[in-house]
Amino acid sequence: VSAEPLHFLQCHSKGNSREDFKTQLWSCVFEPLLDCGARKDPIVSSSRTVATCGGESVCLIDCETGVVLKKYKVATE
C-alpha cells in the first residue's frame, strides 16, 4: 500500500498565520464506519470526515476535498 498526500492544511496555526510552524497537532481521528446494513464494503460504508485537535482549535475536515467543514476555537484551551 502506498499513499501520497492530497492536501496540506495549516488550520491550527495561531491567528491563522501562514508563518506559524510551531503549533502542534495533538490528535487526529477518522469518523467511524457508517451503518450500511448488509453492505460491509469499507469504501461504501466509510466517511470522508476527520477530526483534528491542535493549538486552540478542533477542526472537522473533508479528506477528499481538503475543505475545513467546521472549526471550533476556544482561546487558552
PyMOL commands that set and color helices and strands:
alter all, ss='L'
color gray80, all
select helices_A, chain A and resi 14-16
alter helices_A, ss='H'
color red, helices_A
select strands_A, chain A and resi 25-30+49-54+57-62+68-73
alter strands_A, ss='S'
color yellow, strands_A
deselect
rebuild
show_as cartoon
